[in-house]
């Protein structure tokens, strides 16, 4: 836990070099969090069960010129992790604190299960079609919700998340991310002994079939951390104003993959942050513990 706290604080300080940061902490942990994060980072006390604000927090949209905090249903990744009652109320509580208009949406959705470029949303069948999310909705109904609420015209369904991503049932933010309109960076796997090699190639084929410009990060780090074997995908990055913060883990290919990302995203500074191991140990990455608020 101490290592996780240091990782969150380091991430907050890194992001603050590009854009304003607010850290949400348990009300009893405000002083500790503020000391760890340092000056210039706002710390707000709101009850939470876990740190994955990408999934439990609001998904922001601009509707009729107004910033709206969309409050989708959060059910603990298919009721796998309890308790999640505080996380389920986080979107509404944060919006009330920030003075943002909130709108409840009657569908289970985590922010890490989608990537959006303004016209298209990419997700995985493994997650959104899992009956532990919305058993009453079929693919067509889910597509209708996504298009109506996110203002997109098309839903691209990738078949697979990562093979070791049982916690989220294959969130897309481990395998694909838009970096520009119509440009999708995908996670590959050069190790042909892993099932991910074929599955991630299948994802790429689907994306290309939909006319997206696809760029691939070919290395998928598999590391030992805290006595566990885990995958630390570079794709779980966070796009900041003028930069991209990428989780790394001391893997031999880290520098090469960061350089490749810099080619794919030439208008942003690429920053590798060695928090990938501890965040993956907890079940996520840099993207999972962040959520952007667009400026009007």
C-alpha positions as CSV (number, residue, x, y, z in Angstrom):
1,X,0.0,0.0,0.0
2,X,2.9,2.4,0.8
3,X,4.3,1.8,-2.7
4,X,0.9,2.3,-4.3
5,X,0.5,5.7,-2.4
6,X,3.9,6.8,-3.7
7,X,3.0,5.8,-7.2
8,X,-0.2,7.8,-7.1
9,X,1.6,10.9,-5.8
10,X,4.3,10.6,-8.3
11,X,1.7,10.4,-11.1
12,X,-0.1,13.4,-9.8
13,X,3.1,15.4,-9.6
14,X,4.0,14.4,-13.2
15,X,0.6,15.3,-14.6
16,X,0.7,18.7,-12.8
17,X,3.6,19.7,-15.0
18,X,1.1,19.7,-17.9
19,X,-2.3,20.5,-16.5
20,X,-4.2,21.1,-13.2
21,X,-4.7,18.0,-10.9
22,X,-7.2,17.2,-8.2
23,X,-6.5,14.1,-6.1
24,X,-9.5,12.5,-4.5
25,X,-8.7,10.8,-1.2
26,X,-10.6,9.4,1.7
27,X,-11.6,12.2,4.1
28,X,-9.3,10.9,6.8
29,X,-6.3,10.7,4.4
30,X,-6.4,14.3,3.1
31,X,-3.3,15.5,5.1
32,X,-1.2,12.5,4.1
33,X,-2.2,12.8,0.5
34,X,-1.5,16.5,0.4
35,X,1.9,16.0,1.9
36,X,2.7,13.2,-0.6
37,X,1.5,15.2,-3.6
38,X,3.0,18.5,-2.6
39,X,1.9,22.1,-3.3
40,X,0.0,22.9,-6.4
41,X,-2.2,19.8,-6.3
42,X,-5.6,20.0,-4.9
43,X,-6.7,17.2,-2.6
44,X,-10.4,16.6,-2.0
45,X,-11.9,14.3,0.6
46,X,-14.7,12.1,-0.9
47,X,-15.4,8.5,0.3
48,X,-14.1,5.9,-2.1
49,X,-13.6,2.2,-2.1
50,X,-10.7,2.0,-4.6
51,X,-8.6,4.2,-6.7
52,X,-9.8,3.4,-10.3
53,X,-11.6,6.8,-10.9
54,X,-11.5,6.1,-14.7
55,X,-14.2,3.5,-14.0
56,X,-16.1,4.8,-11.0
57,X,-15.9,8.5,-11.7
58,X,-17.9,10.6,-14.2
59,X,-17.4,10.4,-17.9
60,X,-17.5,14.0,-19.1
61,X,-19.3,15.2,-22.2
62,X,-20.2,18.6,-23.6
63,X,-23.9,18.8,-24.3
64,X,-25.4,22.0,-25.8
65,X,-22.3,23.9,-24.8
66,X,-22.5,22.7,-21.2
67,X,-20.1,20.5,-19.4
68,X,-22.0,17.4,-18.1
69,X,-20.7,14.8,-15.7
70,X,-22.3,11.6,-17.0
71,X,-23.1,9.3,-14.1
72,X,-23.2,5.7,-15.5
73,X,-24.0,2.8,-13.2
74,X,-20.9,1.3,-11.5
75,X,-21.3,-2.3,-10.2
76,X,-17.8,-3.2,-9.1
77,X,-16.7,-4.7,-12.4
78,X,-19.6,-7.2,-12.5
79,X,-20.0,-7.5,-8.7
80,X,-16.5,-9.0,-8.5
81,X,-15.0,-6.5,-6.0
82,X,-16.9,-5.4,-2.9
83,X,-17.7,-3.1,-1.3
84,X,-18.3,-0.6,-4.1
85,X,-21.1,1.5,-2.7
86,X,-18.9,4.6,-2.3
87,X,-17.4,4.2,-5.7
88,X,-20.9,3.9,-7.1
89,X,-21.7,7.3,-5.7
90,X,-18.4,8.9,-6.7
91,X,-19.5,10.5,-10.0
92,X,-22.5,12.3,-8.4
93,X,-20.5,13.4,-5.3
94,X,-17.6,14.7,-7.4
95,X,-20.0,16.6,-9.7
96,X,-21.7,18.2,-6.7
97,X,-18.3,19.2,-5.2
98,X,-17.1,20.6,-8.5
99,X,-20.4,22.4,-9.3
100,X,-20.9,20.4,-12.5
101,X,-24.2,19.3,-13.9
102,X,-24.6,15.6,-13.5
103,X,-26.8,13.3,-15.4
104,X,-27.6,9.7,-14.4
105,X,-27.5,7.1,-17.2
106,X,-29.3,3.7,-16.8
107,X,-26.5,1.4,-18.0
108,X,-23.5,-0.1,-16.4
109,X,-20.3,1.3,-18.0
110,X,-16.7,1.9,-16.8
111,X,-14.6,4.5,-18.5
112,X,-11.8,2.1,-19.0
113,X,-14.0,0.0,-21.3
114,X,-14.2,2.6,-24.0
115,X,-11.9,4.9,-26.1
116,X,-13.5,7.7,-28.1
117,X,-12.4,10.1,-30.8
118,X,-15.6,12.1,-31.1
119,X,-17.0,10.1,-34.0
120,X,-16.3,6.5,-33.0
121,X,-16.1,4.5,-29.8
122,X,-14.0,1.4,-29.6
123,X,-14.7,-1.2,-26.9
124,X,-14.3,-5.0,-26.4
125,X,-16.9,-7.7,-26.7
126,X,-15.3,-9.4,-23.8
127,X,-16.3,-6.6,-21.4
128,X,-19.4,-4.9,-22.6
129,X,-21.2,-8.0,-23.7
130,X,-20.4,-9.8,-20.5
131,X,-23.6,-10.7,-18.8
132,X,-22.3,-9.4,-15.4
133,X,-22.7,-5.8,-16.7
134,X,-26.0,-5.4,-18.5
135,X,-27.7,-8.8,-19.0
136,X,-30.9,-7.1,-20.1
137,X,-29.3,-5.3,-23.0
138,X,-28.1,-6.9,-26.3
139,X,-25.4,-5.6,-28.6
140,X,-27.8,-3.4,-30.5
141,X,-29.2,-1.8,-27.3
142,X,-25.7,-1.2,-25.9
143,X,-24.6,0.4,-29.2
144,X,-27.7,2.7,-29.1
145,X,-26.8,3.8,-25.6
146,X,-23.2,4.5,-26.5
147,X,-24.0,6.5,-29.6
148,X,-26.8,8.5,-28.0
149,X,-24.8,9.4,-24.8
150,X,-21.3,9.8,-26.2
151,X,-22.4,11.6,-29.5
152,X,-20.7,9.0,-31.8
153,X,-21.8,7.5,-35.0
154,X,-20.1,4.1,-34.8
155,X,-19.2,1.4,-32.3
156,X,-16.2,-0.8,-33.1
157,X,-16.2,-4.1,-31.2
158,X,-12.7,-5.6,-30.7
159,X,-13.0,-9.2,-29.6
160,X,-10.3,-9.3,-26.9
161,X,-8.8,-7.6,-23.9
162,X,-5.6,-8.9,-22.4
163,X,-5.5,-12.6,-21.4
164,X,-4.5,-11.8,-17.8
165,X,-7.1,-9.0,-17.4
166,X,-9.7,-11.0,-15.4
167,X,-10.4,-8.1,-13.0
168,X,-12.1,-5.9,-15.7
169,X,-13.1,-8.6,-18.1
170,X,-10.9,-7.2,-20.8
171,X,-11.0,-3.4,-20.7
172,X,-10.1,-1.7,-24.0
173,X,-7.7,0.8,-22.3
174,X,-5.2,-2.0,-22.0
175,X,-5.2,-2.8,-25.7
176,X,-6.3,0.3,-27.7
177,X,-6.4,4.0,-27.5
178,X,-7.3,6.9,-29.9
179,X,-4.5,9.5,-30.2
180,X,-6.2,11.6,-32.9
181,X,-9.4,11.4,-34.9
182,X,-9.5,8.1,-36.7
183,X,-6.0,7.1,-35.4
184,X,-5.9,4.1,-33.0
185,X,-2.8,2.9,-31.3
186,X,-3.1,-0.8,-30.4
187,X,-1.2,-3.1,-28.2
188,X,0.5,-6.0,-29.9
189,X,2.4,-9.0,-28.5
190,X,5.7,-10.1,-30.2
191,X,5.9,-13.2,-28.0
192,X,4.2,-15.9,-30.1
193,X,4.1,-18.3,-27.1
194,X,1.4,-16.1,-25.5
195,X,-2.3,-16.3,-26.5
196,X,-2.3,-12.5,-26.7
197,X,-0.2,-12.7,-29.9
198,X,-3.1,-14.0,-32.0
199,X,-5.8,-12.3,-30.0
200,X,-4.2,-8.8,-30.3
201,X,-3.6,-9.4,-34.1
202,X,-7.3,-10.2,-34.4
203,X,-8.1,-6.8,-32.7
204,X,-5.9,-5.0,-35.1
205,X,-7.6,-6.7,-38.1
206,X,-11.0,-5.6,-36.9
207,X,-9.9,-2.0,-36.3
208,X,-8.4,-1.8,-39.8
209,X,-11.5,-3.3,-41.3
210,X,-13.5,-0.4,-39.9
211,X,-11.2,2.1,-41.8
212,X,-9.2,3.3,-38.7
213,X,-5.6,4.2,-39.1
214,X,-3.8,1.7,-36.8
215,X,-0.4,2.0,-35.2
216,X,0.9,-0.9,-33.1
217,X,3.1,-1.1,-30.0
218,X,4.6,-4.6,-30.6
219,X,5.9,-5.4,-27.1
220,X,3.7,-6.5,-24.2
221,X,5.7,-6.6,-21.0
222,X,5.1,-9.5,-18.7
223,X,6.8,-9.1,-15.4
224,X,7.0,-10.5,-11.9
225,X,6.0,-8.0,-9.2
226,X,5.0,-8.7,-5.6
227,X,5.1,-12.4,-6.2
228,X,2.7,-12.2,-9.2
229,X,3.1,-12.6,-12.9
230,X,1.4,-9.7,-14.7
231,X,1.1,-7.8,-17.9
232,X,2.0,-4.1,-18.0
233,X,0.7,-2.7,-21.3
234,X,2.1,0.5,-22.6
235,X,-1.4,1.3,-23.9
236,X,-2.7,2.2,-20.5
237,X,-1.4,5.7,-20.9
238,X,-3.0,9.0,-20.1
239,X,-3.1,11.9,-22.7
240,X,-2.4,15.2,-21.0
241,X,-2.2,18.7,-22.4
242,X,0.8,18.5,-24.6
243,X,2.0,15.2,-23.4
244,X,1.3,11.5,-22.7
245,X,2.2,9.7,-19.5
246,X,3.1,6.1,-20.1
247,X,3.4,3.3,-17.4
248,X,6.7,1.6,-17.6
249,X,8.1,-1.2,-15.4
250,X,11.9,-1.5,-16.0
251,X,11.3,-3.8,-19.0
252,X,14.2,-4.0,-21.4
253,X,12.1,-2.5,-24.3
254,X,10.7,0.4,-22.4
255,X,12.9,3.1,-24.0
256,X,12.3,1.7,-27.5
257,X,8.5,1.6,-27.1
258,X,8.4,5.1,-25.7
259,X,10.3,6.3,-28.8
260,X,7.8,4.5,-30.9
261,X,4.9,6.2,-29.1
262,X,6.7,9.5,-29.8
263,X,6.6,8.7,-33.5
264,X,2.9,7.9,-33.3
265,X,2.0,11.0,-31.2
266,X,4.5,13.6,-32.5
267,X,2.7,16.6,-31.1
268,X,3.1,15.5,-27.5
269,X,5.9,15.0,-25.1
270,X,6.1,11.3,-24.1
271,X,6.9,10.6,-20.5
272,X,7.6,7.2,-19.1
273,X,6.7,6.8,-15.4
274,X,8.0,3.7,-13.5
275,X,4.7,3.0,-11.7
276,X,3.6,0.2,-14.1
277,X,4.4,-2.7,-11.8
278,X,2.6,-1.5,-8.6
279,X,-0.4,-0.3,-10.5
280,X,-0.7,-3.5,-12.4
281,X,-0.4,-5.4,-9.1
282,X,-3.4,-3.5,-8.0
283,X,-5.3,-4.3,-11.2
284,X,-4.7,-1.3,-13.5
285,X,-2.5,1.4,-14.8
286,X,-2.0,5.1,-15.4
287,X,-5.1,5.5,-17.4
288,X,-7.2,3.6,-14.8
289,X,-6.4,6.1,-12.0
290,X,-7.0,9.2,-14.0
291,X,-10.1,10.9,-15.5
292,X,-9.9,14.1,-17.6
293,X,-12.3,17.0,-17.4
294,X,-12.5,18.8,-20.7
295,X,-12.2,22.6,-20.8
296,X,-15.1,24.5,-22.4
